[in-house]
C-alpha cells in the first residue's frame, strides 16, 4: 500500500515536457520507491488511456528506460508515423535492493506487489487519463524481461499483453548478474517454481499473449532459445524472435519498438 501523504511529485515547470517523477512510501517496500512516467502530448486528457509498465535490468533504476534507452523518443516517433497506439509509459524502480530484486517477493520486502499494486495505484491516483478501465501491458529488459514474463503470467487479469527483451529466464541466469546469493532472501518455495517455463505451464490456461526476443550474440541467447523450445514442446502459444545484437542499450533502444508494435496490435484487435 502507498502512503500518498508521504509521496512527492515533480513540478511540471521544472521537468522536461511529458515527464513526471514520483517518490512513494510503500508498505510493500518498507520504505520509498520511485517511478518515472512519460505521457505523450497527444495522449493528454484522453479517457481510459492504456499504459505500458517498463521494467529495468540489474544495476538500473526508474530512469533507465527513459535516459539510457530513450523509450519515450521511440514511442513519439512511432506515434508521429501513425505506427503505434497511444500509451503512457510507466517506469518504476525495482525496489533498489542490492544489484537487483528480480521483482520478486523477498523476506525483507515484496517487490512483486510494489509493481502490481503500488505503482498502478499511484498512476491511477495522479493521472486523470488512467482509470480502472485502462488496459495495462508489461515489458522489460534482462532482469526486467524476467519480471515482465513472470508478473504478466501470474497476473493475467491485470495485464493484457507481455513482451520481454534479452530476458533472464530462471534464477540461475539471475545469479550470474548479482553479487548477492538469492538463497539468502528468497523462500525455498519461491525458488522451486521460479523459472519462466514452470510459471507458464502452471498458468497455461489463462496466459495473456506474449512475445520475447534476444540478440544472437547476447550472453542469454542459449537460455532464451531453450525457453522457446520448451514452450513449443509444451504447446504454449508465444512469439520468439532473434535479432543481431548483444546485451546492451543499443539493442533495447532498437527493439522496444517491437514491444510497442505488439501491444498496439493487441489494442487494435480489442477495438
C-alpha positions as CSV (number, residue, x, y, z in Angstrom):
1,X,0.0,0.0,0.0
2,X,1.2,3.5,-0.9
3,X,1.1,6.3,1.7
4,X,0.3,9.3,-0.5
5,X,0.7,11.7,2.3
6,X,4.4,10.8,2.3
7,X,4.8,10.9,-1.5
8,X,6.5,13.5,-3.7
9,X,5.8,14.5,-7.3
10,X,7.9,16.7,-9.6
11,X,6.8,20.2,-10.6
12,X,6.0,20.4,-14.4
13,X,7.5,23.8,-14.5
14,X,11.0,22.3,-14.0
15,X,10.8,19.0,-15.7
16,X,11.1,18.0,-19.4
17,X,7.7,18.0,-21.2
18,X,5.7,14.9,-20.6
19,X,7.9,13.6,-17.8
20,X,6.8,13.1,-14.2
21,X,8.8,11.6,-11.4
22,X,7.2,10.2,-8.2
23,X,8.7,9.2,-4.9
24,X,6.4,6.9,-3.0
25,X,6.3,5.5,0.5
26,X,5.3,1.9,0.2
27,X,4.5,-0.7,2.9
28,X,5.5,-3.4,0.4
29,X,9.0,-1.9,0.1
30,X,9.1,-0.9,3.8
31,X,10.5,2.4,2.5
32,X,10.3,4.5,-0.6
33,X,10.3,3.6,-4.3
34,X,10.5,5.8,-7.4
35,X,8.5,5.9,-10.7
36,X,9.1,7.9,-13.8
37,X,6.1,8.4,-16.2
38,X,6.0,9.6,-19.7
39,X,2.8,11.0,-21.1
40,X,2.9,11.9,-24.8
41,X,1.5,15.3,-25.7
42,X,-1.3,13.9,-27.9
43,X,-2.4,11.5,-25.1
44,X,-3.2,14.1,-22.6
45,X,-6.8,14.3,-21.3
46,X,-7.7,11.0,-23.0
47,X,-10.0,8.8,-21.1
48,X,-9.0,5.2,-20.2
49,X,-5.5,5.6,-21.7
50,X,-3.7,2.3,-21.8
51,X,-0.3,2.1,-20.3
52,X,2.9,0.1,-20.6
53,X,5.0,-0.8,-17.5
54,X,8.6,-1.0,-18.5
55,X,10.9,-2.8,-16.1
56,X,14.6,-2.1,-16.0
57,X,17.5,-4.5,-15.5
58,X,20.1,-5.1,-12.8
59,X,22.1,-2.1,-11.7
60,X,19.4,0.2,-13.2
61,X,16.5,2.2,-11.9
62,X,13.4,4.2,-12.8
63,X,15.3,6.5,-15.2
64,X,16.9,3.7,-17.3
65,X,14.3,3.2,-20.0
66,X,14.0,6.9,-20.4
67,X,17.5,8.3,-20.2
68,X,19.6,5.2,-21.1
69,X,17.3,3.7,-23.8
70,X,15.2,6.7,-25.0
71,X,12.0,4.7,-24.9
72,X,9.9,7.9,-24.9
73,X,11.6,9.1,-28.1
74,X,10.9,5.7,-29.8
75,X,7.2,6.0,-28.8
76,X,7.0,9.6,-30.1
77,X,8.5,8.6,-33.4
78,X,6.0,5.8,-33.8
79,X,3.1,8.0,-32.8
80,X,4.1,10.6,-35.3
81,X,4.3,8.0,-38.0
82,X,0.9,6.5,-37.0
83,X,2.7,3.3,-36.3
84,X,1.6,2.9,-32.6
85,X,-1.4,3.2,-30.4
86,X,-1.2,5.9,-27.8
87,X,0.2,4.7,-24.5
88,X,1.5,6.1,-21.3
89,X,4.9,4.7,-20.3
90,X,5.3,3.8,-16.6
91,X,8.9,3.1,-15.5
92,X,9.3,2.1,-11.8
93,X,12.4,1.3,-9.9
94,X,12.6,-2.4,-8.9
95,X,12.8,-1.5,-5.2
96,X,16.6,-0.8,-5.2
97,X,17.9,-3.7,-3.1
98,X,21.4,-4.8,-3.9
99,X,22.2,-5.3,-7.6
100,X,18.5,-6.1,-8.4
101,X,15.4,-7.5,-6.7
102,X,14.2,-9.6,-9.7
103,X,10.7,-8.1,-9.0
104,X,10.2,-10.9,-6.6
105,X,8.8,-11.2,-3.1
106,X,11.7,-11.1,-0.7
107,X,11.9,-11.8,3.0
108,X,12.6,-8.0,3.6
109,X,10.1,-6.5,1.1
110,X,7.6,-7.5,-1.5
111,X,9.0,-6.2,-4.8
112,X,6.3,-8.1,-6.7
113,X,3.4,-6.3,-5.1
114,X,5.3,-3.0,-5.3
115,X,4.8,-3.3,-9.1
116,X,1.4,-4.9,-9.4
117,X,-0.3,-2.9,-6.6
118,X,1.6,0.3,-5.6
119,X,2.8,1.5,-8.9
120,X,-0.6,1.0,-10.6
121,X,-2.4,2.6,-7.6
122,X,-0.1,5.6,-7.9
123,X,-0.7,6.4,-11.5
124,X,-4.4,6.0,-11.0
125,X,-4.2,8.5,-8.2
126,X,-2.1,11.1,-10.0
127,X,-3.3,10.9,-13.6
128,X,-6.9,11.5,-14.8
129,X,-6.0,9.7,-18.0
130,X,-5.7,6.4,-16.2
131,X,-8.8,4.8,-14.9
132,X,-10.0,1.3,-13.8
133,X,-10.8,0.7,-17.5
134,X,-7.3,1.5,-18.7
135,X,-5.6,-1.6,-20.2
136,X,-2.2,-2.4,-18.9
137,X,0.8,-4.1,-20.6
138,X,4.2,-5.1,-19.3
139,X,7.6,-5.2,-20.8
140,X,11.2,-5.2,-19.7
141,X,14.9,-5.9,-20.4
142,X,17.1,-8.5,-18.9
143,X,16.0,-8.8,-15.2
144,X,13.1,-6.7,-16.2
145,X,12.3,-9.1,-19.0
146,X,12.1,-11.9,-16.4
147,X,9.9,-9.6,-14.3
148,X,7.6,-8.8,-17.2
149,X,7.2,-12.5,-18.2
150,X,6.7,-13.7,-14.6
151,X,4.3,-11.0,-13.4
152,X,2.4,-10.9,-16.7
153,X,1.8,-14.7,-16.5
154,X,0.9,-14.7,-12.8
155,X,-1.5,-11.7,-13.1
156,X,-3.3,-12.4,-16.4
157,X,-6.4,-10.4,-15.2
158,X,-4.1,-7.4,-14.8
159,X,-2.0,-7.4,-17.9
160,X,-3.4,-7.7,-21.5
161,X,0.0,-8.5,-23.1
162,X,3.6,-9.3,-22.3
163,X,6.9,-8.5,-24.1
164,X,10.4,-9.2,-23.0
165,X,13.9,-8.3,-24.4
166,X,17.1,-10.3,-23.6
167,X,15.2,-11.9,-20.7
168,X,16.6,-13.7,-17.7
169,X,14.6,-17.0,-17.8
170,X,15.4,-18.5,-14.4
171,X,17.2,-17.8,-11.1
172,X,20.4,-19.4,-12.3
173,X,20.6,-16.7,-15.0
174,X,19.8,-14.1,-12.4
175,X,22.6,-15.2,-10.1
176,X,25.2,-14.6,-12.9
177,X,24.4,-10.9,-12.7
178,X,24.3,-10.2,-9.0
179,X,26.8,-10.4,-6.1
180,X,24.2,-11.5,-3.5
181,X,23.2,-15.1,-3.1
182,X,19.4,-15.2,-3.8
183,X,19.0,-18.2,-1.5
184,X,19.6,-15.8,1.4
185,X,16.5,-13.7,0.7
186,X,14.0,-15.8,-1.3
187,X,11.9,-18.6,0.2
188,X,12.6,-22.2,-0.8
189,X,9.0,-22.4,-2.2
190,X,9.5,-19.4,-4.5
191,X,12.9,-20.7,-5.7
192,X,11.5,-24.1,-6.6
193,X,8.9,-22.6,-9.0
194,X,10.7,-19.5,-10.3
195,X,11.6,-20.5,-13.8
196,X,9.5,-18.9,-16.6
197,X,8.8,-22.3,-18.1
198,X,7.3,-23.6,-14.8
199,X,5.2,-20.4,-14.4
200,X,3.9,-20.6,-18.0
201,X,2.9,-24.3,-17.6
202,X,1.2,-23.6,-14.2
203,X,-0.8,-20.7,-15.7
204,X,-1.2,-22.1,-19.3
205,X,-5.0,-22.0,-19.3
206,X,-5.1,-18.2,-19.0
207,X,-1.9,-16.6,-20.2
208,X,-2.0,-13.2,-21.9
209,X,-0.5,-13.0,-25.4
210,X,3.3,-12.8,-25.0
211,X,6.4,-12.5,-27.0
212,X,10.2,-12.3,-26.3
213,X,13.3,-11.6,-28.3
214,X,17.1,-11.8,-27.8
215,X,20.2,-10.7,-29.6
216,X,22.0,-13.5,-31.4
217,X,25.3,-12.6,-29.6
218,X,23.7,-12.0,-26.2
219,X,25.0,-13.8,-23.1
220,X,21.5,-15.1,-22.5
221,X,20.8,-16.3,-26.0
222,X,21.0,-20.0,-25.2
223,X,18.6,-19.6,-22.2
224,X,16.2,-17.8,-24.5
225,X,16.5,-20.5,-27.2
226,X,15.9,-23.2,-24.6
227,X,12.8,-21.4,-23.3
228,X,11.5,-21.1,-26.8
229,X,11.9,-24.8,-27.4
230,X,10.4,-25.8,-24.1
231,X,7.3,-23.6,-24.6
232,X,6.9,-25.0,-28.1
233,X,7.2,-28.6,-26.8
234,X,4.6,-27.8,-24.1
235,X,2.2,-26.4,-26.7
236,X,2.1,-22.9,-25.2
237,X,1.5,-20.3,-27.9
238,X,4.1,-17.5,-28.0
239,X,6.2,-15.5,-30.4
240,X,10.0,-15.6,-30.2
241,X,12.4,-13.7,-32.3
242,X,16.2,-13.3,-32.6
243,X,17.9,-10.2,-34.0
244,X,21.6,-9.2,-34.4
245,X,22.9,-7.7,-31.2
246,X,24.3,-8.2,-27.7
247,X,23.2,-7.4,-24.2
248,X,23.2,-3.6,-24.3
249,X,21.1,-0.5,-24.5
250,X,21.7,-0.1,-28.3
251,X,19.8,-3.4,-28.7
252,X,17.0,-2.4,-26.3
253,X,16.6,1.1,-27.8
254,X,16.0,-0.5,-31.2
255,X,13.7,-3.3,-30.1
256,X,11.4,-1.5,-27.6
257,X,9.6,-0.7,-30.8
258,X,8.7,-4.4,-31.2
259,X,7.0,-4.3,-27.8
260,X,5.1,-1.1,-28.7
261,X,4.1,-2.6,-32.0
262,X,3.0,-5.8,-30.3
263,X,0.8,-4.0,-27.8
264,X,-0.6,-1.7,-30.5
265,X,-1.7,-4.8,-32.4
266,X,-3.4,-6.2,-29.3
267,X,-5.2,-2.8,-28.9
268,X,-6.4,-2.9,-32.5
269,X,-7.8,-6.5,-32.0
270,X,-9.7,-5.3,-29.0
271,X,-11.2,-2.4,-31.0
